[in-house]
């Protein structure tokens, strides 16, 4: 107590629980430590805004690349699955010549052969036990004409089971029957776009007469709108006629392009491939070591090519995100080391008033985790916005994987904790007396 003045306030105020006693409240009080640490962390990050933003950019780009690329790849695979199902249930194709696939799965015929016959088609249907239905086909690009309107189309001469095998049915009218095919009737079923371009509206096409060169045919149906299949063929630009009609009334040819087969189960693909290859090599007298003059493939073969392309995209996405995360981690490490150096006095004072080393470690780890978590969260949000835009523009199904989102956020925070571990250890081992003496 000073002479002539009021007494100094007590160093430790009375405890609210026991008014008669004094209580020492250390720095690490459980109720106030986390809010105080959070306030200090936010204040420190605000004081170094530019450095904080630069450190967050790397984590942001890493989370953006990881979340965005992986989600877009999965959306593309989902679309591929849907497009594969459109080709037909358990579809199996044997066709003349060699077929190759471009990077994104579109098919291109090469080394076309004229050795595939209806006899080969019948041999495949009889010789492969797992075959349920079959439809031989001939594909030919030629013009179709109605009155003065003449447009190119892909003519498909096939059998009456084609709609069942390819999951492709008429929207107006009907498909031709097995009886009409056997009788070589001059009937035709138009694709949706062909009908609209010739007649203005699909229903108007029914009953009309269209011509292929000099051969005429009566329109009995218009197919549903289906768009391009996974091989790149626009199915709405096709027209369909019975295969005997085309072979004898339109072109007078004996060879065909191939045959569509529907198998009992997807598990029969491999055995069907082996059986079809053996049958066709024997019928075409292909010796050992000689190249096949036919192709045997399934819808899964096309999907496999696309899968390889998407795997490459995913790999590149992982590499780019890893590089970005590494850059972000180094940025966080550097700024945390700098913060430790500039806050030595603060650390010394806090240690002097009762803060433990573990409290200092937690403080700096919290700041590093906040930086990385904020960058990762912003990156994930931007990735999901980009995903929605890409899916709408590209016609892809919107696929959001919660585990992938959580993984990106968790990875970002874990990166921050890893990057902040060494600076936090440095801060916790600063000597109190040296700091206070240097600032004294």
C-alpha positions as CSV (number, residue, x, y, z in Angstrom):
1,X,0.0,0.0,0.0
2,X,1.3,3.4,-1.0
3,X,1.3,6.4,1.4
4,X,-1.5,8.8,0.7
5,X,-3.0,6.8,-2.2
6,X,-5.3,3.9,-2.8
7,X,-4.0,0.4,-2.4
8,X,-2.8,-1.5,-5.5
9,X,-5.3,-4.1,-6.9
10,X,-4.4,-7.6,-6.0
11,X,-2.3,-9.5,-8.6
12,X,-4.8,-12.3,-8.6
13,X,-8.5,-11.5,-8.1
14,X,-10.6,-13.6,-5.7
15,X,-12.0,-16.8,-7.2
16,X,-15.7,-16.7,-8.0
17,X,-16.1,-20.1,-6.4
18,X,-14.2,-19.3,-3.2
19,X,-14.2,-15.6,-2.5
20,X,-11.7,-15.9,0.2
21,X,-9.1,-17.6,-1.9
22,X,-6.9,-16.5,-4.8
23,X,-6.8,-18.6,-8.0
24,X,-4.0,-18.6,-10.6
25,X,-5.5,-18.9,-14.1
26,X,-2.8,-20.2,-16.4
27,X,-2.7,-19.4,-20.1
28,X,-4.1,-22.7,-21.1
29,X,-7.5,-22.4,-19.4
30,X,-9.7,-24.9,-21.3
31,X,-12.6,-22.6,-21.8
32,X,-10.7,-19.6,-23.2
33,X,-7.6,-21.2,-24.9
34,X,-9.2,-22.2,-28.2
35,X,-11.1,-18.9,-28.8
36,X,-8.0,-16.9,-27.8
37,X,-5.8,-19.1,-30.1
38,X,-8.2,-18.6,-32.9
39,X,-8.3,-14.9,-32.5
40,X,-4.5,-14.7,-32.4
41,X,-4.3,-16.9,-35.5
42,X,-6.7,-14.8,-37.5
43,X,-5.1,-11.6,-36.3
44,X,-1.6,-12.9,-37.4
45,X,-2.9,-14.0,-40.8
46,X,-4.6,-10.7,-41.4
47,X,-1.4,-8.9,-40.5
48,X,0.4,-10.7,-43.3
49,X,-2.4,-10.9,-45.9
50,X,-0.3,-11.0,-49.0
51,X,2.0,-13.7,-47.8
52,X,-1.0,-15.7,-46.5
53,X,-2.8,-15.5,-49.8
54,X,0.3,-16.5,-51.8
55,X,0.7,-19.5,-49.5
56,X,-3.0,-20.5,-49.9
57,X,-2.9,-20.3,-53.7
58,X,-0.8,-23.5,-54.0
59,X,-3.2,-25.4,-51.8
60,X,-6.2,-23.9,-53.7
61,X,-4.9,-25.0,-57.1
62,X,-4.1,-28.5,-55.7
63,X,-7.6,-29.0,-54.3
64,X,-9.1,-27.5,-57.5
65,X,-7.1,-29.9,-59.8
66,X,-7.7,-32.9,-57.6
67,X,-11.5,-32.4,-57.1
68,X,-12.2,-31.0,-60.5
69,X,-10.3,-33.5,-62.7
70,X,-11.5,-36.5,-60.7
71,X,-15.1,-35.4,-60.8
72,X,-15.1,-34.6,-64.5
73,X,-13.4,-37.9,-65.3
74,X,-16.0,-39.8,-63.4
75,X,-18.8,-37.8,-65.1
76,X,-17.4,-38.8,-68.5
77,X,-17.2,-42.4,-67.4
78,X,-20.8,-42.3,-66.3
79,X,-21.8,-41.0,-69.7
80,X,-19.7,-43.7,-71.4
81,X,-21.6,-46.3,-69.4
82,X,-24.9,-44.9,-70.5
83,X,-23.8,-44.7,-74.1
84,X,-22.6,-48.3,-74.0
85,X,-26.0,-49.4,-72.7
86,X,-27.6,-47.6,-75.7
87,X,-25.7,-49.8,-78.1
88,X,-27.6,-52.8,-77.0
89,X,-27.8,-55.4,-74.2
90,X,-24.9,-57.7,-74.2
91,X,-24.0,-56.6,-77.8
92,X,-21.4,-58.6,-79.7
93,X,-20.3,-57.6,-83.3
94,X,-18.4,-59.5,-85.9
95,X,-17.7,-57.5,-89.1
96,X,-15.7,-57.6,-92.3
97,X,-12.3,-55.9,-92.3
98,X,-10.3,-54.4,-89.5
99,X,-11.7,-51.8,-87.1
100,X,-9.5,-49.4,-85.1
101,X,-10.6,-46.9,-82.4
102,X,-9.5,-43.3,-82.1
103,X,-8.4,-41.9,-78.7
104,X,-12.0,-41.0,-77.5
105,X,-13.5,-44.3,-78.7
106,X,-14.9,-43.4,-82.2
107,X,-14.5,-46.3,-84.6
108,X,-12.8,-46.2,-88.0
109,X,-12.9,-49.1,-90.5
110,X,-9.7,-50.0,-92.4
111,X,-8.7,-52.8,-94.7
112,X,-12.3,-53.5,-95.7
113,X,-13.0,-57.0,-97.0
114,X,-15.7,-58.5,-99.2
115,X,-15.4,-62.0,-97.8
116,X,-18.1,-61.8,-95.1
117,X,-21.2,-63.6,-96.2
118,X,-24.7,-64.6,-94.9
119,X,-23.3,-68.1,-94.6
120,X,-20.7,-66.7,-92.1
121,X,-23.5,-65.0,-90.2
122,X,-25.5,-68.2,-89.9
123,X,-22.4,-70.2,-88.9
124,X,-21.8,-67.7,-86.0
125,X,-25.4,-67.9,-84.8
126,X,-25.3,-71.7,-84.9
127,X,-21.7,-72.1,-83.6
128,X,-21.7,-69.8,-80.6
129,X,-23.8,-71.3,-77.8
130,X,-24.4,-68.1,-75.9
131,X,-26.1,-66.3,-78.9
132,X,-29.7,-65.3,-78.2
133,X,-30.5,-63.2,-81.3
134,X,-28.7,-62.2,-84.5
135,X,-29.1,-59.5,-87.2
136,X,-26.8,-59.5,-90.3
137,X,-26.2,-56.0,-91.6
138,X,-24.8,-54.0,-94.5
139,X,-23.8,-50.4,-94.1
140,X,-23.7,-48.1,-97.1
141,X,-23.5,-44.3,-97.5
142,X,-25.8,-43.2,-100.2
143,X,-28.4,-40.4,-101.0
144,X,-32.1,-40.8,-100.2
145,X,-34.6,-38.7,-102.3
146,X,-38.2,-37.6,-101.8
147,X,-39.5,-35.5,-104.8
148,X,-36.9,-32.8,-105.3
149,X,-35.3,-33.2,-101.9
150,X,-32.1,-35.3,-101.9
151,X,-29.9,-35.8,-98.8
152,X,-27.1,-38.2,-97.9
153,X,-27.7,-40.9,-95.3
154,X,-26.3,-44.1,-93.9
155,X,-28.3,-47.0,-95.2
156,X,-28.4,-50.0,-92.9
157,X,-29.7,-53.2,-94.5
158,X,-30.5,-55.6,-91.6
159,X,-32.8,-58.2,-90.1
160,X,-36.1,-57.8,-88.3
161,X,-34.5,-58.4,-84.9
162,X,-32.3,-55.3,-85.1
163,X,-34.5,-53.2,-82.8
164,X,-34.3,-55.9,-80.1
165,X,-30.6,-56.3,-80.3
166,X,-29.7,-52.5,-80.5
167,X,-32.4,-51.2,-78.1
168,X,-33.6,-48.9,-80.9
169,X,-37.3,-48.9,-81.6
170,X,-39.6,-46.9,-83.9
171,X,-41.3,-43.8,-82.5
172,X,-43.9,-43.7,-85.3
173,X,-45.1,-46.6,-87.4
174,X,-43.3,-49.9,-87.0
175,X,-40.1,-51.8,-88.0
176,X,-40.3,-54.3,-90.9
177,X,-41.1,-58.0,-90.1
178,X,-39.3,-61.2,-90.8
179,X,-41.9,-62.0,-93.4
180,X,-41.3,-58.7,-95.2
181,X,-37.6,-59.3,-95.1
182,X,-38.0,-62.9,-96.5
183,X,-40.3,-61.5,-99.3
184,X,-37.8,-58.8,-100.2
185,X,-40.5,-56.2,-99.8
186,X,-39.6,-52.6,-100.7
187,X,-40.1,-51.1,-97.2
188,X,-37.9,-48.6,-95.3
189,X,-37.7,-47.2,-91.8
190,X,-36.2,-43.7,-91.5
191,X,-34.1,-42.2,-88.8
192,X,-35.6,-39.2,-87.0
193,X,-33.4,-36.5,-88.6
194,X,-33.8,-38.0,-92.1
195,X,-37.6,-37.9,-91.7
196,X,-37.6,-34.3,-90.5
197,X,-35.3,-33.1,-93.3
198,X,-37.4,-34.9,-96.0
199,X,-40.9,-34.3,-94.7
200,X,-40.7,-31.6,-92.1
201,X,-42.2,-33.8,-89.4
202,X,-41.8,-37.5,-88.6
203,X,-45.5,-38.6,-88.8
204,X,-45.8,-37.1,-92.3
205,X,-43.3,-39.7,-93.6
206,X,-45.5,-42.7,-93.0
207,X,-46.8,-44.2,-96.2
208,X,-44.6,-42.0,-98.5
209,X,-42.3,-43.3,-101.2
210,X,-38.6,-42.5,-101.1
211,X,-35.9,-43.5,-103.6
212,X,-32.3,-44.8,-103.4
213,X,-30.9,-44.2,-106.8
214,X,-33.6,-45.8,-109.0
215,X,-35.0,-48.1,-106.3
216,X,-38.0,-47.0,-104.4
217,X,-39.3,-48.0,-101.0
218,X,-42.4,-47.3,-98.9
219,X,-41.9,-45.6,-95.5
220,X,-43.4,-47.8,-92.8
221,X,-41.8,-46.3,-89.7
222,X,-39.6,-43.5,-88.2
223,X,-37.1,-44.4,-85.4
224,X,-36.9,-42.7,-82.0
225,X,-34.4,-39.9,-81.5
226,X,-31.2,-41.5,-80.2
227,X,-28.3,-39.3,-81.3
228,X,-24.7,-40.5,-81.8
229,X,-23.6,-43.8,-80.3
230,X,-20.3,-44.4,-78.5
231,X,-18.6,-45.3,-81.9
232,X,-19.4,-41.8,-83.3
233,X,-22.3,-42.9,-85.6
234,X,-25.3,-40.6,-85.6
235,X,-28.2,-43.1,-85.5
236,X,-30.7,-40.4,-86.4
237,X,-29.1,-40.1,-89.8
238,X,-29.7,-43.8,-90.7
239,X,-32.3,-45.5,-92.7
240,X,-33.2,-49.2,-92.5
241,X,-34.3,-51.7,-95.1
242,X,-34.5,-55.5,-95.1
243,X,-31.2,-57.0,-96.0
244,X,-32.6,-59.4,-98.7
245,X,-34.3,-56.4,-100.3
246,X,-31.0,-54.5,-100.5
247,X,-28.9,-57.5,-101.7
248,X,-31.2,-58.4,-104.5
249,X,-33.3,-55.3,-105.4
250,X,-31.0,-52.4,-104.6
251,X,-27.4,-53.6,-105.1
252,X,-27.3,-57.3,-106.2
253,X,-24.3,-58.2,-104.0
254,X,-23.5,-61.4,-102.0
255,X,-21.2,-60.0,-99.2
256,X,-22.3,-58.2,-96.0
257,X,-20.7,-55.9,-93.6
258,X,-21.1,-58.1,-90.5
259,X,-23.6,-59.3,-87.9
260,X,-24.9,-58.0,-84.6
261,X,-25.3,-60.7,-82.0
262,X,-27.0,-60.5,-78.6
263,X,-25.4,-62.8,-76.0
264,X,-27.1,-64.4,-73.0
265,X,-24.8,-62.7,-70.4
266,X,-21.9,-60.3,-70.4
267,X,-19.8,-63.1,-69.0
268,X,-20.0,-64.8,-72.4
269,X,-18.0,-62.1,-74.2
270,X,-14.6,-63.9,-74.0
271,X,-15.8,-67.3,-75.0
272,X,-17.9,-65.8,-77.8
273,X,-14.8,-63.9,-79.1
274,X,-12.8,-67.1,-79.2
275,X,-15.5,-69.1,-80.8
276,X,-16.2,-66.4,-83.5
277,X,-12.5,-66.0,-84.3
278,X,-12.1,-69.8,-84.7
279,X,-15.2,-70.1,-86.9
280,X,-14.4,-67.2,-89.2
281,X,-10.7,-68.1,-89.6
282,X,-11.7,-71.6,-90.6
283,X,-14.4,-70.4,-93.1
284,X,-12.1,-67.8,-94.6
285,X,-9.2,-70.3,-94.9
286,X,-6.8,-68.0,-92.9
287,X,-3.6,-69.8,-92.2
288,X,-1.5,-69.6,-89.0
289,X,0.3,-66.3,-88.7
290,X,-1.8,-64.5,-91.2
291,X,-3.9,-61.4,-90.3
292,X,-7.6,-61.7,-89.9
293,X,-9.9,-60.2,-92.5
294,X,-12.6,-59.5,-89.9
295,X,-13.0,-57.9,-86.5
296,X,-14.7,-59.3,-83.5
297,X,-15.6,-56.7,-80.8
298,X,-18.0,-55.7,-78.1
299,X,-19.3,-52.4,-76.8
300,X,-16.8,-52.8,-73.9
301,X,-13.9,-52.7,-76.4
302,X,-14.9,-49.1,-77.3
303,X,-15.4,-48.2,-73.7
304,X,-12.0,-49.7,-72.9
305,X,-10.3,-47.2,-75.3
306,X,-12.1,-44.3,-73.6
307,X,-11.2,-45.7,-70.2
308,X,-7.5,-45.6,-71.2
309,X,-7.8,-41.9,-72.3
310,X,-9.6,-41.0,-69.1
311,X,-7.0,-42.9,-67.0
312,X,-4.4,-40.7,-68.6
313,X,-6.4,-37.6,-67.8
314,X,-6.8,-38.7,-64.2
315,X,-3.1,-39.4,-63.9
316,X,-2.2,-36.0,-65.2
317,X,-4.7,-34.5,-62.8
318,X,-3.1,-36.3,-59.9
319,X,0.4,-35.2,-61.0
320,X,-0.7,-31.5,-61.3
321,X,-2.5,-31.5,-58.0
322,X,0.5,-33.1,-56.3
323,X,2.8,-30.4,-57.6
324,X,0.4,-27.7,-56.6
325,X,0.0,-29.2,-53.1
326,X,3.8,-29.4,-52.8
327,X,4.2,-25.8,-53.8
328,X,1.4,-24.8,-51.3
329,X,3.1,-26.8,-48.5
330,X,6.4,-25.1,-49.2
331,X,4.6,-21.7,-49.2
332,X,3.0,-22.4,-45.8
333,X,6.3,-23.7,-44.4
334,X,8.1,-20.5,-45.5
335,X,5.5,-18.1,-44.1
336,X,5.3,-20.0,-40.8
337,X,9.1,-19.8,-40.4
338,X,8.9,-16.1,-41.1
339,X,6.1,-15.6,-38.6
340,X,8.1,-17.4,-35.9
341,X,11.0,-15.0,-36.4
342,X,8.8,-11.9,-36.3
343,X,6.9,-13.0,-33.3
344,X,9.7,-14.1,-31.0
345,X,8.8,-11.4,-28.4
346,X,5.2,-12.5,-28.4
347,X,6.2,-16.1,-27.9
348,X,8.6,-15.2,-25.1
349,X,6.0,-13.1,-23.2
350,X,3.4,-15.8,-23.5
351,X,5.8,-18.4,-22.2
352,X,6.7,-16.1,-19.4
353,X,3.1,-15.7,-18.3
354,X,2.4,-19.4,-18.2
355,X,2.0,-20.7,-21.7
356,X,3.4,-24.2,-22.2
357,X,5.4,-25.4,-25.2
358,X,2.5,-27.5,-26.3
359,X,0.3,-24.4,-26.3
360,X,2.8,-22.6,-28.6
361,X,2.9,-25.7,-30.9
362,X,-0.9,-25.8,-31.0
363,X,-1.1,-22.1,-31.8
364,X,1.2,-22.3,-34.8
365,X,-0.2,-25.6,-36.0
366,X,-3.7,-24.0,-35.9
367,X,-2.5,-21.1,-38.0
368,X,-1.0,-23.4,-40.6
369,X,-4.1,-25.6,-40.7
370,X,-6.3,-22.5,-41.1
371,X,-4.3,-21.3,-44.1
372,X,-4.3,-24.7,-45.8
373,X,-7.9,-25.5,-44.9
374,X,-9.1,-22.1,-46.3
375,X,-7.2,-22.6,-49.5
376,X,-8.4,-26.2,-49.9
377,X,-12.0,-25.2,-49.1
378,X,-12.0,-22.5,-51.7
379,X,-10.4,-24.8,-54.2
380,X,-13.1,-27.4,-53.7
381,X,-15.9,-24.8,-54.1
382,X,-14.4,-23.5,-57.3
383,X,-14.0,-27.1,-58.6
384,X,-17.6,-27.9,-57.9
385,X,-18.7,-24.7,-59.7
386,X,-16.5,-25.7,-62.7
387,X,-18.0,-29.2,-62.6
388,X,-21.5,-27.9,-62.8
389,X,-20.6,-25.7,-65.8
390,X,-18.8,-28.4,-67.6
391,X,-21.6,-30.9,-67.1
392,X,-24.2,-28.5,-68.4
393,X,-22.2,-27.4,-71.4
394,X,-20.9,-30.8,-72.3
395,X,-24.1,-32.8,-71.6
396,X,-22.5,-34.9,-68.9
397,X,-24.3,-36.4,-65.9
398,X,-23.6,-34.4,-62.7
399,X,-21.6,-36.7,-60.4
400,X,-20.5,-35.5,-57.0
401,X,-18.5,-37.9,-54.8
402,X,-18.8,-36.8,-51.1
403,X,-15.7,-38.9,-50.1
404,X,-13.6,-37.2,-52.7
405,X,-14.7,-33.7,-51.5
406,X,-14.0,-34.7,-47.9
407,X,-10.7,-36.2,-48.9
408,X,-9.6,-33.0,-50.7
409,X,-10.5,-30.9,-47.6
410,X,-8.8,-33.4,-45.2
411,X,-5.7,-33.6,-47.4
412,X,-5.5,-29.8,-47.4
413,X,-5.7,-29.5,-43.6
414,X,-3.2,-32.4,-43.2
415,X,-0.8,-30.7,-45.6
416,X,-1.1,-27.5,-43.4
417,X,-0.4,-29.4,-40.3
418,X,2.6,-31.1,-41.8
419,X,4.0,-27.8,-43.2
420,X,3.5,-26.1,-39.8
421,X,5.0,-28.8,-37.7
422,X,8.7,-27.7,-37.9
423,X,7.9,-23.9,-37.5
424,X,5.7,-24.8,-34.5
425,X,8.6,-26.9,-33.0
426,X,10.9,-23.9,-33.6
427,X,8.5,-21.5,-31.8
428,X,8.1,-23.9,-28.8
429,X,11.8,-24.1,-28.3
430,X,12.6,-20.4,-28.2
431,X,14.5,-19.5,-25.1
432,X,12.5,-17.1,-23.0
433,X,15.4,-15.3,-21.3
434,X,17.2,-14.7,-24.5
435,X,14.1,-13.1,-26.1
436,X,13.4,-10.9,-23.1
437,X,17.1,-9.8,-22.8
438,X,17.4,-9.0,-26.5
439,X,14.3,-6.8,-26.2
440,X,15.1,-5.4,-22.9
